[in-house]
Each structure stands twice: as C-alpha cells, then as structure tokens.
Amino acid sequence: MKSLINEIAPAPSHIARAHFDAMLGFETDCWDTHASLAAGADDFILVDVRSPALFQSGHIAGAINIPHGKMTERRMGEYPDGKTFVVYCAGPHCNGANKAACRLAALGLPVKLMIGGITGWLDEGFNLVTPKA
C-alpha cells in the first residue's frame, strides 16, 4: 500500500537540494540565532516586529522593536549597511515576520526570517527579557 507521503513522488534529489539550499537563504532558526548572539556576532540586526506592548512583555535579548508597518526607507536607513536583518514575530501562527521580510526586501535590504518566532525560541528553552520596572 502506498502512503500518503508518496502519493506525490518526491522531487529528484538535485531539485530537492536546490530547493532546500534556497530556503536557507530566506530563513534561519532560533538555535542559530541564539548561538550567533552568544558568540557576539555583529553581522546581523535582530528585529522583533510585534507591537511595542508585546515587545515590552518579553523579547529576545539584543533585539530591537520595529513593527513591520514602521519599516520605511528613512527608518531603515538609520542602520549600518552590510547587516542582515533577522525578523521574528510571535510564531508560526503569525505572519508579521513575513510582512516585515517583504518590506525589507522591497527596500533592497538583506533579510532572513527566524522560523518559529517567540514560540520557537521558548520551545528551544531560551529565555526572554523584560524591562526592569
């Protein structure tokens, strides 16, 4: 009996390889982001695209908050050239990071989406920070 998995045949290996290689140009994950932050990497800017209120309730240490609707050419021009913007939102149920990635790409800026967002970050066992009262 053929499984539902193979109801549609898998792509030939060379096509699958090209597809998955391309995905890595668009996405990063929570683990690689965490490791890069811990190592002090300075070639990216981590951007939480949720509302300021949600950002204040808990965010990834080192992230800045720019909701996707506030990503204008002028605003994004405040950041140094040559940095990759890594965007995240609440998680897989949220498309804010996708909208932010579209805006940044339209501005000609290098961007990757951190898959999983806050949900993925917490699932990996990583902590969020909150401002001191």
DSSP file (Angstrom, degrees, kcal/mol; ACC not computed):
  #  RESIDUE AA STRUCTURE BP1 BP2  ACC     N-H-->O    O-->H-N    N-H-->O    O-->H-N    TCO  KAPPA ALPHA  PHI   PSI    X-CA   Y-CA   Z-CA
    1    1 A M              0   0    0      0, 0.0     2,-0.3     0, 0.0     0, 0.0   0.000 360.0 360.0 360.0 132.5    0.0    0.0    0.0
    2    2 A K        -     0   0    0      1,-0.1     5,-0.1     2,-0.0     2,-0.0  -0.626 360.0-127.9 -81.2 135.0    1.3    3.4   -1.0
    3    3 A S        -     0   0    0     -2,-0.3     3,-0.3     1,-0.1     4,-0.2  -0.306  19.5-114.0 -76.6 163.5    1.5    6.0    1.8
    4    4 A L  S >  S+     0   0    0      1,-0.2     3,-0.9     2,-0.2     4,-0.4   0.794 116.4  65.6 -64.1 -27.6    0.0    9.5    1.7
    5    5 A I  T 3  S+     0   0    0      1,-0.2     3,-0.4     2,-0.1    -1,-0.2   0.899 108.7  35.9 -60.6 -41.8    3.6   10.7    1.9
    6    6 A N  T 3  S+     0   0    0     -3,-0.3    -1,-0.2     1,-0.2    -2,-0.2   0.242  82.4 103.7-101.6  13.1    4.4    9.1   -1.5
    7    7 A E  S <  S+     0   0    0     -3,-0.9     2,-0.5     1,-0.2    -1,-0.2   0.892  94.4  37.3 -58.4 -38.3    1.1    9.8   -3.2
    8    8 A I  S    S-     0   0    0     -4,-0.4    -1,-0.2    -3,-0.4     3,-0.1  -0.980 107.1-118.2-109.6 124.3    3.0   12.6   -4.9
    9    9 A A        -     0   0    0     -2,-0.5    -3,-0.1     1,-0.1    -2,-0.1  -0.253  30.7-102.4 -63.4 145.1    6.5   11.4   -5.6
   10   10 A P        -     0   0    0      0, 0.0    -1,-0.1     0, 0.0     3,-0.1  -0.311  44.8 -96.6 -63.2 152.3    9.4   13.2   -4.0
   11   11 A A        -     0   0    0      1,-0.1     5,-0.0    -3,-0.1    -3,-0.0  -0.304  50.3 -86.3 -64.1 152.0   11.3   15.6   -6.2
   12   12 A P    >>  -     0   0    0      0, 0.0     4,-2.6     0, 0.0     3,-0.8  -0.306  45.2-109.2 -56.4 148.2   14.5   14.4   -7.8
   13   13 A S  H 3> S+     0   0    0      1,-0.3     4,-2.8     2,-0.2     5,-0.2   0.836 116.4  53.2 -54.1 -41.3   17.5   14.8   -5.5
   14   14 A H  H 3> S+     0   0    0      1,-0.2     4,-1.6     2,-0.2    -1,-0.3   0.853 112.7  44.9 -66.9 -32.7   19.1   17.7   -7.5
   15   15 A I  H <> S+     0   0    0     -3,-0.8     4,-2.3     2,-0.2    -2,-0.2   0.900 113.0  50.4 -74.4 -41.8   15.9   19.6   -7.4
   16   16 A A  H  X S+     0   0    0     -4,-2.6     4,-2.7     1,-0.2     5,-0.3   0.916 109.6  52.0 -60.4 -43.1   15.3   18.9   -3.7
   17   17 A R  H  X S+     0   0    0     -4,-2.8     4,-2.5    -5,-0.2     5,-0.2   0.924 110.0  48.0 -60.5 -45.1   18.8   20.1   -3.0
   18   18 A A  H  X S+     0   0    0     -4,-1.6     4,-2.2     2,-0.2    -1,-0.2   0.901 112.4  50.2 -62.8 -40.7   18.3   23.4   -4.8
   19   19 A H  H  X S+     0   0    0     -4,-2.3     4,-2.0     2,-0.2    -2,-0.2   0.946 114.1  42.4 -62.8 -49.9   15.0   23.9   -3.0
   20   20 A F  H  X S+     0   0    0     -4,-2.7     4,-1.3     1,-0.2    -2,-0.2   0.849 112.8  53.4 -72.0 -33.1   16.4   23.3    0.4
   21   21 A D  H  X S+     0   0    0     -4,-2.5     4,-0.6    -5,-0.3     3,-0.3   0.927 109.4  50.0 -61.4 -43.7   19.6   25.3   -0.3
   22   22 A A  H >X S+     0   0    0     -4,-2.2     3,-1.4     1,-0.2     4,-0.6   0.891 103.3  59.6 -63.3 -39.6   17.4   28.2   -1.4
   23   23 A M  H >X S+     0   0    0     -4,-2.0     4,-1.9     1,-0.3     3,-1.5   0.875  98.5  58.8 -56.4 -37.7   15.3   28.0    1.8
   24   24 A L  H 3< S+     0   0    0     -4,-1.3    -1,-0.3    -3,-0.3    -2,-0.2   0.709  98.8  59.2 -68.0 -18.6   18.4   28.6    3.9
   25   25 A G  H << S+     0   0    0     -3,-1.4    -1,-0.3    -4,-0.6    -2,-0.2   0.649 114.2  36.6 -78.4 -16.2   18.9   31.9    2.0
   26   26 A F  H << S+     0   0    0     -3,-1.5    87,-2.5    -4,-0.6     2,-0.3   0.666 118.9  40.8-106.0 -24.3   15.5   33.0    3.3
   27   27 A E  E  <  -a  113   0A   0     -4,-1.9     2,-0.3    85,-0.3    87,-0.2  -0.892  47.1-177.9-131.8 153.8   15.3   31.6    6.8
   28   28 A T  E     -a  114   0A   0     85,-2.4    87,-2.6    -2,-0.3     2,-0.2  -0.854  26.8-125.6-132.3 173.8   17.4   31.0    9.9
   29   29 A D  E  >  -a  115   0A   0     -2,-0.3     4,-2.1    85,-0.2     5,-0.2  -0.724  23.9-104.1-120.9 173.9   16.3   29.2   13.1
   30   30 A C  H  > S+     0   0    0     85,-0.5     4,-2.9    -2,-0.2     5,-0.2   0.881 116.8  54.2 -62.4 -40.1   16.2   30.0   16.8
   31   31 A W  H  > S+     0   0    0      1,-0.2     4,-2.7     2,-0.2     5,-0.2   0.941 110.7  44.2 -63.0 -48.1   19.2   27.8   17.5
   32   32 A D  H  > S+     0   0    0      2,-0.2     4,-2.1     1,-0.2    -1,-0.2   0.869 114.6  50.5 -65.9 -35.5   21.5   29.5   15.0
   33   33 A T  H  X S+     0   0    0     -4,-2.1     4,-2.5     2,-0.2    -2,-0.2   0.940 111.9  47.1 -66.2 -46.3   20.2   32.9   16.1
   34   34 A H  H  X S+     0   0    0     -4,-2.9     4,-2.7     1,-0.2    -2,-0.2   0.933 113.4  48.1 -59.8 -47.7   20.9   32.1   19.8
   35   35 A A  H  X S+     0   0    0     -4,-2.7     4,-1.8     1,-0.2    -1,-0.2   0.882 111.8  50.2 -62.5 -38.7   24.3   30.7   19.0
   36   36 A S  H  <>S+     0   0    0     -4,-2.1     5,-2.4    -5,-0.2     4,-0.5   0.901 111.9  47.2 -68.0 -40.9   25.2   33.8   16.9
   37   37 A L  H ><5S+     0   0    0     -4,-2.5     3,-1.2     1,-0.2    -2,-0.2   0.928 112.1  50.5 -63.2 -44.9   24.1   36.2   19.7
   38   38 A A  H 3<5S+     0   0    0     -4,-2.7    -2,-0.2     1,-0.3    -1,-0.2   0.829 109.2  51.6 -63.4 -32.4   26.0   34.2   22.3
   39   39 A A  T 3<5S-     0   0    0     -4,-1.8    -1,-0.3    -5,-0.2    -2,-0.2   0.545 115.3-116.5 -82.3  -6.8   29.1   34.3   20.1
   40   40 A G  T < 5 +     0   0    0     -3,-1.2    -3,-0.2    -4,-0.5    -2,-0.1   0.723  46.8 177.9  79.7  21.4   28.9   38.1   19.8
   41   41 A A      < -     0   0    0     -5,-2.4    -1,-0.2    -6,-0.2     3,-0.1  -0.306  13.0-171.9 -58.0 140.1   28.3   38.0   16.0
   42   42 A D        +     0   0    0      1,-0.1    -1,-0.1     3,-0.0    -5,-0.0   0.105  58.5  94.4-124.1  21.7   27.8   41.5   14.7
   43   43 A D  S    S+     0   0    0     40,-0.1    41,-2.2    42,-0.0     2,-0.3   0.313  83.8  49.7 -98.2   9.3   26.8   40.9   11.1
   44   44 A F  E     -b   84   0A   0     39,-0.3     2,-0.5    -3,-0.1    41,-0.2  -0.969  65.4-140.4-144.1 160.4   23.0   41.0   11.7
   45   45 A I  E     -b   85   0A   0     39,-2.6    41,-2.7    -2,-0.3     2,-0.5  -0.988  20.9-142.7-121.8 120.0   20.3   43.0   13.4
   46   46 A L  E     -b   86   0A   0     -2,-0.5    18,-2.5    16,-0.4     2,-0.5  -0.727  20.3-167.2 -87.1 124.4   17.6   41.1   15.2
   47   47 A V  E     -bc  87  64A   0     39,-3.4    41,-2.2    -2,-0.5     2,-0.6  -0.949  16.5-156.9-123.5 118.3   14.2   42.7   14.8
   48   48 A D  E     -bc  88  65A   0     16,-3.3    18,-1.8    -2,-0.5    41,-0.2  -0.827   9.9-170.0 -86.6 119.0   11.1   41.9   16.8
   49   49 A V        +     0   0    0     39,-2.6    19,-0.8    -2,-0.6    20,-0.2   0.328  48.0 108.4 -98.8   7.9    8.2   43.0   14.6
   50   50 A R  S    S-     0   0    0     38,-0.3    -2,-0.1     1,-0.2    38,-0.0  -0.159  83.5 -71.3 -74.1 176.3    5.5   42.7   17.1
   51   51 A S     >  -     0   0    0      1,-0.1     4,-2.5    15,-0.1     5,-0.2  -0.255  44.3-111.0 -64.7 155.9    3.7   45.6   18.8
   52   52 A P  H  > S+     0   0    0      0, 0.0     4,-2.4     0, 0.0     5,-0.2   0.867 118.8  55.5 -56.0 -36.5    5.7   47.7   21.3
   53   53 A A  H  > S+     0   0    0      2,-0.2     4,-1.2     1,-0.2    -3,-0.0   0.923 110.0  44.3 -64.6 -43.6    3.4   46.3   24.1
   54   54 A L  H  > S+     0   0    0      2,-0.2     4,-0.7     1,-0.2    -1,-0.2   0.892 111.8  53.8 -67.7 -38.2    4.2   42.7   23.2
   55   55 A F  H >< S+     0   0    0     -4,-2.5     3,-1.2     1,-0.2    -2,-0.2   0.927 108.4  49.9 -58.5 -45.1    7.9   43.6   22.9
   56   56 A Q  H 3< S+     0   0    0     -4,-2.4    -1,-0.2     1,-0.3    -2,-0.2   0.776 103.2  60.7 -65.9 -26.7    7.8   45.1   26.4
   57   57 A S  H 3< S-     0   0    0     -4,-1.2    -1,-0.3     1,-0.3    -2,-0.2   0.646 130.8 -36.4 -77.7 -13.1    6.1   42.0   27.7
   58   58 A G    <<  +     0   0    0     -3,-1.2     2,-0.3    -4,-0.7    -1,-0.3  -0.391  67.6 165.3 155.3 128.2    9.1   39.8   26.7
   59   59 A H  B     -E  129   0B   0     70,-2.2    70,-3.4    -3,-0.2     2,-0.3  -0.909  45.3 -76.5-148.1 173.1   11.6   39.7   23.8
   60   60 A I    >   -     0   0    0     -2,-0.3     3,-2.4    68,-0.2    68,-0.1  -0.603  56.3-104.8 -77.1 131.2   14.9   38.2   22.8
   61   61 A A  T 3  S+     0   0    0     66,-0.4     3,-0.1    -2,-0.3    -1,-0.1  -0.333 107.8  24.0 -57.1 131.1   17.9   40.0   24.4
   62   62 A G  T 3  S+     0   0    0      1,-0.4   -16,-0.4    -3,-0.0    -1,-0.3   0.273  93.9 126.8  95.0 -10.3   19.6   42.1   21.8
   63   63 A A    <   -     0   0    0     -3,-2.4    -1,-0.4   -18,-0.1     2,-0.3  -0.486  48.2-147.2 -79.1 150.4   16.5   42.5   19.6
   64   64 A I  E     -c   47   0A   0    -18,-2.5   -16,-3.3    -2,-0.2     2,-0.6  -0.783  17.7-122.3-106.8 160.6   15.2   45.9   18.6
   65   65 A N  E     +c   48   0A   0     -2,-0.3   -16,-0.2   -18,-0.2   -18,-0.1  -0.912  42.3 149.8-111.8 114.9   11.5   46.6   18.1
   66   66 A I        -     0   0    0    -18,-1.8     5,-0.1    -2,-0.6   -15,-0.1  -0.828  37.2-140.7-138.9 100.4   10.2   47.8   14.7
   67   67 A P    >   -     0   0    0      0, 0.0     3,-2.6     0, 0.0     4,-0.3  -0.303  28.5-113.1 -57.0 145.6    6.7   46.7   13.8
   68   68 A H  G >  S+     0   0    0    -19,-0.8     3,-1.5     1,-0.3   -18,-0.1   0.812 115.6  61.0 -56.2 -32.6    6.6   45.9   10.1
   69   69 A G  G 3  S+     0   0    0      1,-0.3    -1,-0.3   -20,-0.2   -20,-0.0   0.655 101.7  54.3 -68.3 -14.4    4.3   48.9    9.4
   70   70 A K  G <  S+     0   0    0     -3,-2.6     2,-1.6     1,-0.1    -1,-0.3   0.329  76.0 111.6 -99.9   5.3    7.0   51.2   10.6
   71   71 A M    <   +     0   0    0     -3,-1.5     2,-0.2    -4,-0.3    -1,-0.1  -0.618  44.2 158.1 -84.4  87.1    9.7   49.9    8.3
   72   72 A T     >  -     0   0    0     -2,-1.6     4,-2.8     1,-0.1     5,-0.3  -0.640  56.1-108.7-105.0 164.9   10.2   52.8    6.0
   73   73 A E  H  > S+     0   0    0     -2,-0.2     4,-1.5     1,-0.2    -1,-0.1   0.915 120.7  48.4 -58.3 -43.3   13.2   53.7    3.8
   74   74 A R  H  4 S+     0   0    0      2,-0.2     4,-0.4     1,-0.2    -1,-0.2   0.941 113.4  46.0 -63.4 -48.1   14.0   56.5    6.2
   75   75 A R  H >4 S+     0   0    0      1,-0.2     3,-1.4     2,-0.2    -2,-0.2   0.925 114.8  45.8 -62.3 -45.9   13.8   54.5    9.3
   76   76 A M  H >< S+     0   0    0     -4,-2.8     3,-1.5     1,-0.3    -1,-0.2   0.735 100.0  70.2 -73.7 -20.5   15.7   51.5    8.0
   77   77 A G  T 3< S+     0   0    0     -4,-1.5    -1,-0.3    -5,-0.3    -2,-0.2   0.609  82.5  74.7 -68.6 -11.4   18.4   53.9    6.6
   78   78 A E  T <  S+     0   0    0     -3,-1.4    -1,-0.3    -4,-0.4    -2,-0.2   0.630  84.8  80.4 -73.4 -13.4   19.3   54.6   10.2
   79   79 A Y  S <  S-     0   0    0     -3,-1.5     4,-0.1    -4,-0.1   -34,-0.0  -0.692  92.4 -95.7-100.5 149.3   21.0   51.2   10.4
   80   80 A P    >   -     0   0    0      0, 0.0     3,-0.8     0, 0.0    -1,-0.1  -0.215  39.7-109.1 -63.2 147.4   24.5   50.4    9.0
   81   81 A D  T 3  S+     0   0    0      1,-0.2     3,-0.1    -4,-0.1    28,-0.0  -0.324  97.9  40.2 -66.3 155.8   25.0   48.9    5.6
   82   82 A G  T 3  S+     0   0    0      1,-0.3     2,-0.4    -2,-0.0    -1,-0.2   0.472  83.6 121.4  85.9   1.7   26.1   45.3    5.3
   83   83 A K    <   -     0   0    0     -3,-0.8     2,-0.5    -4,-0.1    -1,-0.3  -0.781  58.0-133.8 -97.9 142.3   23.9   44.0    8.1
   84   84 A T  E     -b   44   0A   0    -41,-2.2   -39,-2.6    -2,-0.4     2,-0.5  -0.820  18.3-135.6 -90.8 130.7   21.4   41.2    7.6
   85   85 A F  E     -bd  45 111A   0     25,-2.7    27,-2.6    -2,-0.5     2,-0.6  -0.771  15.3-162.6 -86.1 126.2   18.1   41.9    9.2
   86   86 A V  E     -bd  46 112A   0    -41,-2.7   -39,-3.4    -2,-0.5     2,-0.3  -0.952  14.0-164.1-109.7 115.6   16.7   38.8   11.0
   87   87 A V  E     +bd  47 113A   0     25,-2.4    27,-3.0    -2,-0.6     2,-0.3  -0.766  13.0 171.5-106.8 144.7   13.0   39.3   11.7
   88   88 A Y  E     +b   48   0A   0    -41,-2.2   -39,-2.6    -2,-0.3   -38,-0.3  -0.985   6.8 178.7-145.1 158.2   10.7   37.4   14.1
   89   89 A C        -     0   0    0     -2,-0.3    29,-2.2    25,-0.3    30,-0.2  -0.432  58.7 -54.4-132.9-149.9    7.2   37.7   15.4
   90   90 A A  S    S-     0   0    0     27,-0.2    29,-2.2     1,-0.2    30,-0.1   0.881  91.5 -88.2 -67.6 -39.1    5.0   35.6   17.7
   91   91 A G    >   -     0   0    0     27,-0.2     3,-2.3    26,-0.2    -1,-0.2  -0.992  66.5 -30.2 158.5-162.6    5.4   32.3   15.9
   92   92 A P  T 3  S+     0   0    0      0, 0.0    25,-0.1     0, 0.0    -1,-0.0   0.691 126.7  59.3 -62.4 -19.1    4.1   30.1   13.2
   93   93 A H  T 3  S+     0   0    0      2,-0.0     2,-0.4     0, 0.0    -3,-0.0   0.388  98.9  72.4 -88.2   4.0    0.6   31.4   13.7
   94   94 A C    <   -     0   0    0     -3,-2.3     3,-0.2     1,-0.1     4,-0.2  -0.941  55.5-167.8-123.7 138.8    1.7   34.9   12.9
   95   95 A N     >  +     0   0    0     -2,-0.4     4,-2.3     1,-0.1     5,-0.2   0.230  61.0 105.8-109.5  14.8    2.7   36.4    9.5
   96   96 A G  H  > S+     0   0    0      1,-0.2     4,-2.4     2,-0.2     5,-0.2   0.884  80.3  51.2 -59.7 -39.9    4.2   39.7   10.9
   97   97 A A  H  > S+     0   0    0      2,-0.2     4,-2.6     1,-0.2    -1,-0.2   0.877 108.8  51.6 -67.2 -36.2    7.7   38.5   10.2
   98   98 A N  H  > S+     0   0    0      2,-0.2     4,-2.3     1,-0.2    -2,-0.2   0.925 110.5  48.4 -63.7 -43.3    6.8   37.6    6.6
   99   99 A K  H  X S+     0   0    0     -4,-2.3     4,-2.2     1,-0.2    -2,-0.2   0.903 112.4  49.2 -63.1 -40.7    5.3   41.0    6.1
  100  100 A A  H  X S+     0   0    0     -4,-2.4     4,-2.8     2,-0.2     5,-0.2   0.915 109.3  51.8 -64.5 -42.5    8.5   42.6    7.6
  101  101 A A  H  X S+     0   0    0     -4,-2.6     4,-2.6     1,-0.2     5,-0.2   0.901 109.4  50.7 -61.6 -40.4   10.7   40.4    5.3
  102  102 A C  H  X S+     0   0    0     -4,-2.3     4,-2.3     2,-0.2    -1,-0.2   0.928 111.5  47.7 -61.9 -45.0    8.7   41.6    2.3
  103  103 A R  H  X S+     0   0    0     -4,-2.2     4,-1.3     2,-0.2    -2,-0.2   0.928 113.8  46.5 -62.5 -45.8    9.1   45.2    3.3
  104  104 A L  H  <>S+     0   0    0     -4,-2.8     5,-2.6     1,-0.2     3,-0.3   0.916 112.7  49.3 -65.9 -42.5   12.8   44.9    3.9
  105  105 A A  H ><5S+     0   0    0     -4,-2.6     3,-1.7     1,-0.2    -1,-0.2   0.897 107.7  55.0 -62.8 -39.2   13.4   43.1    0.7
  106  106 A A  H 3<5S+     0   0    0     -4,-2.3    -1,-0.2     1,-0.3    -2,-0.2   0.799 105.4  53.8 -63.9 -27.2   11.4   45.7   -1.2
  107  107 A L  T 3<5S-     0   0    0     -4,-1.3    -1,-0.3    -3,-0.3    -2,-0.2   0.415 122.2-110.0 -84.8   1.5   13.8   48.3    0.3
  108  108 A G  T < 5S+     0   0    0     -3,-1.7    -3,-0.2     1,-0.3    -2,-0.1   0.700  72.2 140.4  80.5  19.6   16.7   46.3   -1.1
  109  109 A L      < -     0   0    0     -5,-2.6     2,-0.3    -6,-0.2    -1,-0.3  -0.734  58.4-110.3 -99.7 144.9   17.9   45.2    2.3
  110  110 A P        +     0   0    0      0, 0.0   -25,-2.7     0, 0.0     2,-0.3  -0.549  48.4 172.7 -72.0 133.1   19.2   41.7    3.1
  111  111 A V  E     - d   0  85A   0     -2,-0.3     2,-0.3   -27,-0.2   -25,-0.2  -0.997  22.9-174.7-146.5 145.0   16.7   39.8    5.3
  112  112 A K  E     - d   0  86A   0    -27,-2.6   -25,-2.4    -2,-0.3     2,-0.5  -0.984  24.1-130.0-133.9 148.3   16.1   36.4    6.8
  113  113 A L  E     -ad  27  87A   0    -87,-2.5   -85,-2.4    -2,-0.3     2,-1.0  -0.837  16.1-134.4 -96.5 131.5   13.1   35.2    8.8
  114  114 A M  E >   -a   28   0A   0    -27,-3.0     3,-1.4    -2,-0.5   -25,-0.3  -0.766  29.3-135.8 -85.6 105.0   13.7   33.5   12.1
  115  115 A I  E 3  S+a   29   0A   0    -87,-2.6   -85,-0.5    -2,-1.0   -27,-0.0  -0.304  83.4  25.8 -64.1 142.1   11.4   30.5   11.8
  116  116 A G  T 3> S-     0   0    0    -87,-0.1     4,-2.6     4,-0.1     3,-0.5  -0.025  87.7-157.3  96.9 -30.3    9.4   29.7   14.9
  117  117 A G  H <>  -     0   0    0     -3,-1.4     4,-2.4     1,-0.2   -27,-0.2  -0.140  62.9 -22.5  55.0-150.3    9.5   33.3   16.3
  118  118 A I  H  > S+     0   0    0    -29,-2.2     4,-2.6     1,-0.2     5,-0.2   0.884 142.0  56.0 -58.9 -40.6    8.9   33.7   20.0
  119  119 A T  H  > S+     0   0    0    -29,-2.2     4,-2.3    -3,-0.5    -2,-0.2   0.935 110.4  43.7 -59.3 -47.3    7.1   30.3   20.2
  120  120 A G  H  X S+     0   0    0     -4,-2.6     4,-1.8     2,-0.2    -1,-0.2   0.888 111.1  55.3 -64.6 -39.6   10.1   28.5   18.7
  121  121 A W  H  <>S+     0   0    0     -4,-2.4     5,-1.9     1,-0.2     4,-0.3   0.935 112.3  42.1 -58.4 -48.5   12.5   30.5   20.9
  122  122 A L  H ><5S+     0   0    0     -4,-2.6     3,-1.6     1,-0.2    -1,-0.2   0.874 109.4  58.4 -68.1 -37.5   10.7   29.4   24.0
  123  123 A D  H 3<5S+     0   0    0     -4,-2.3    -1,-0.2     1,-0.3    -2,-0.2   0.839 102.1  55.5 -59.9 -33.1   10.4   25.8   22.7
  124  124 A E  T 3<5S-     0   0    0     -4,-1.8    -1,-0.3    -3,-0.2    -2,-0.2   0.568 122.0-109.9 -76.1  -7.8   14.2   25.6   22.4
  125  125 A G  T < 5S+     0   0    0     -3,-1.6    -3,-0.2     1,-0.3     2,-0.2   0.598  70.5 143.2  89.7  12.2   14.4   26.5   26.1
  126  126 A F      < -     0   0    0     -5,-1.9    -1,-0.3     1,-0.1     2,-0.2  -0.538  44.9-121.0 -85.6 154.0   15.8   30.0   25.5
  127  127 A N        -     0   0    0     -2,-0.2   -66,-0.4   -66,-0.0     2,-0.3  -0.528  11.4-141.7 -94.5 158.4   14.7   33.0   27.7
  128  128 A L        -     0   0    0     -2,-0.2     2,-0.3   -68,-0.1   -68,-0.2  -0.779  16.9-134.9-107.3 159.7   13.1   36.3   27.0
  129  129 A V  B     -E   59   0B   0    -70,-3.4   -70,-2.2    -2,-0.3     0, 0.0  -0.866  14.5-165.8-113.5 152.3   14.0   39.5   28.7
  130  130 A T        -     0   0    0     -2,-0.3   -73,-0.1   -72,-0.2   -74,-0.1  -0.969  32.4 -97.3-131.7 149.7   11.6   42.1   30.1
  131  131 A P        -     0   0    0      0, 0.0     2,-0.3     0, 0.0   -75,-0.0  -0.311  42.5-107.3 -63.9 148.8   12.4   45.7   31.1
  132  132 A K              0   0    0      1,-0.1     0, 0.0     0, 0.0     0, 0.0  -0.585 360.0 360.0 -75.2 137.6   13.0   46.3   34.7
  133  133 A A              0   0    0     -2,-0.3    -1,-0.1    -3,-0.1     0, 0.0   0.472 360.0 360.0 -78.8 360.0   10.1   48.2   36.4
